Amino acid sequence: MQNILAVSGIKKLAGQTLWYGLPGVTSRFLGYLMNLSLPLIFKEPAITADLTLVYATVAFLNIIYTYGLETAYFRFSTTEDRDRLYNTLSVALLFSSLLFSAILWSMQDQLATWGRLDNHTEYIRWMIGILGLDALSTLAFAKLRQEDRPRRYALAKMASVFVNIVVVIVFIGIIPRYLQAHPQSPLGALYPSHESGIVWFLIGNFFGSLFSLLLLGKEWLSVRFYFDGALFKKVMRYAWPLVLVGMGGIANDMLSRLLYQFVVDLPVEEAKHQLGVFGNIVRLSIVITIAIQAFRMAAEPFFFNRSQAADAPQTYARIMNYFVIVCCLLFLGLSLYLDLVKWFFEAIDRTRWTEGLDVVPLIAMANIFLGIYYNLSIWYKLTNNNFIGALITIGGTVITVILTTSLIPALGYLGAALASFCCYFFMMTSSYMIGQKHYPVPYPVKKISFYLALAAGLYIFHRWVINSLENPVLNMGLATALLAVFLYTVQRKEQFNWARAKRA
């Protein structure tokens, strides 16, 4: 009976992952298509370097703006009065967002100088707006997830994406072309000209975030300006280590992009060129990042709600197994067919954008390790050992800093990829070993390790054959055959579990 309930719970999680992941998948996919269009618009990757830097900064500052309140809301909504909790945290988030935005606004010229954005201080202003709006939406989205309302969550997220895309298409694609054909149009006096056009990506993001917040008006209108100081202190004792976890996690993810142009011993323009290329390399692994994001959106409230069940550890173990299978499939789908991207760039005479594509699989595997770590992290969240989680993340950050600053100058893109790989491998293994002492979960380690090794081995075999015999037909044919081998192997090893799932 417990097995049937566990399988039923996994089915529910899978369904919610699709709903929570749909807007994330769509937004990331459409965003990737926009980024993929950058070579069509800009021949030189250096032009996009500033955008890469700004979004890396946004990821860092977003942790400060939300300071662990999202996870804390999930944690305490099972033990505290939800209305009182939601009101208290929403009021705190509102005032802190205004404070942080005011501080950044007063420092915008200095921030532009630090980031080599002196000619584009408007990037900083739009960045501050995006941060503030996204922070104000955080608890409203968390409330929807906690209350199992994935459709409304998806609607608000998708609307934001739609507005973002429309702004970018209209102001980068449609209006400039119209003005070229009609230079005397009165629209020319109203259209704000920007030297590179990159800023419209930020402007589109801003208005998308604003529209999303407006759609969440019902959640914000339900807030009563009531603040329970004692409850907030209790929440913050739980949440503050999560800030360290979040900052360390983002540092491990974004630090290479933040530091890249500052640690390479190259002229500024060449450094920006490499940063632009590296940003594109990271985006190519977006499919695995999307899967991790979608899973986290659904899994975090699911794990907390399921934590009191007798079979919770067994359920977590099964989820981990399926998660790794999906990630390995995505890894192979990306890595085995990577030459399609290379051929596309070469076909449009953008060969400089193909630099460093060989490190994409290494970054993709590193992201799988990160996803496994997120899965494992439930142990310290359930046992109130967030500080240990923070120490693990800080350890990963130390590894990232040391390897980023030492390997990037010598190895370039490969050095940045190796830094991420080593960092996430450390976080994954250390979290597993420590977690088994505090909250034992019977993860199928041998099976998971086999799937990871098989996926990596199939990719290496593919590259070995293709490097020896350069033939496009053989390339794609072998890629498809190796993907089929992985699917067949999974089907053979999992057929018993899948048969049980169908009966549940």
Phi, psi and omega in degrees: 000317180297323179295320179296317179296321180295315179297320177299319178296322179294321177299318178297318178298319180297318178297317180290327176300321178296316181292314179290329182279336182306307179295324179294316179298313183295314182296316180294321181294312178295320176298321178294321177298322176296317179293324177295333178282347180304317177297334178288330182267316185241122182287328184258126179299336184302331182296330183271357184298320182296323178295318177301316181295316182297316182289330173295321178293320178302317180299319178296307187292335178298327177296319179291319181297324185258343175032051171076007186290332181296306179296322178298324178297317177297319184295315187268349178290346177271348183235341182247165175297122189294321180296315180296319179296313182296318179297313182298312182290326179293317178297315179299317182294322179298309183291321180292324179295318177297320180294311181298319180295320179297319180296314180294323180298321180289343183252011191299322179294320180292320178297321179296321179294316180299322184267011182057041180245029185303328181273359183220055179295340178296336176300320181295318182296315178294324178299316180298318178297317179298315180300313182296314182294316180295323179296319181292338179275347190302306184289329177296317176294321178298322179298318178296320178293318181296325183270011178055053177239065185293333181292317178293322176302312182297320180300312181296319180293316182294322179297320178299316180297317182299313180298317179303310182296317182299315180300314182296314182296315184294313189271342176259325185261308191278305186297313179302320179294320179297317181291330175295321180281335182228071185297339181270002183297139176300340180298333181298327180285336182267335185283118180285115182280136176234138189305311185258335184087347182300327185300336181294336174296320178288319179296317177299319178298317180301310183289330173295317178295321178297315180295321178298317179296322178296322178292337177269018182302325180298319179292322179284326179292338178282351181286132172255133185286072180236131183232118178262103183298320181295318179294319181297320178297319179297317179295317184291330175298328177279322192276331189298325176295334179293334175296316177297318178299313182295316180297318178295318179298316179291323177300316180295328182275320191252346188300322180297324179285326179291321187265345192310305186289348181264342182258342178282141181271073184222159172301156186305314184294320178292323177297319177294324177300311181294323177296319177298317178296314182297321176301321178291323177300314181296321181297332181294337177270018187297332184297323178285322177299321178298314181299318179295316180298314180299317180297316182296322181301318182273325190287322187300306176295327179297314181298317180293317181293331184270353192297335182274352180289147182295330183260019183304312180301320179295321178296315179299322180294316179296320179299317179301317181300311181294323179300314181295321178301312180297316180296321178294321176298316178295321177301313181291320178300325178282309189288319183290334182250021184295331181295340176299321178295316180299316180295324179297311181297321179293325181294331181258017176060048177233051187295335181294339178282349183271357180300135173081007182299335182296340182269357180302314179300325179294319177294321179297316178294322176301320179293329174295317176302319179296318178298320177297319177300317178300321176299315182291333188295350180299334184297317183280338176285324180282331183260010179059035177251043183300331181294324176295319176300321178296319180296321177298315181294320178297320176301318176297322179296319178300316178299317181298314182298313182297312183287325179297313184286337182262327185269325182299315179300329183269322189244353178065232183301320180298321179297318178295319180293319179296324178299314179295318181300310182294320180299309184290328176296318177298313182297319180296309184290319181292322178296321179296311184295317180288320182297326180294338178279329184263324183212083186297131176229130184280063178297138177283075189300316182297318181293317179297316179297323178297315180297318179296315180294321180296315179299314180296318181295320179295321178295313181299318178298317179300313181294323180298316180293315184293324178292334178276324183230092183282101180214118184302320181294315177299320180304304183289323179295314179295321178301315180295320179296318181291324175296321177295324177299315180296315180298318179297317180298316178297317181299321180292320184279336186250004188299326179293314180295322180291323178297321178293324179294322179294327181283339184287000000 
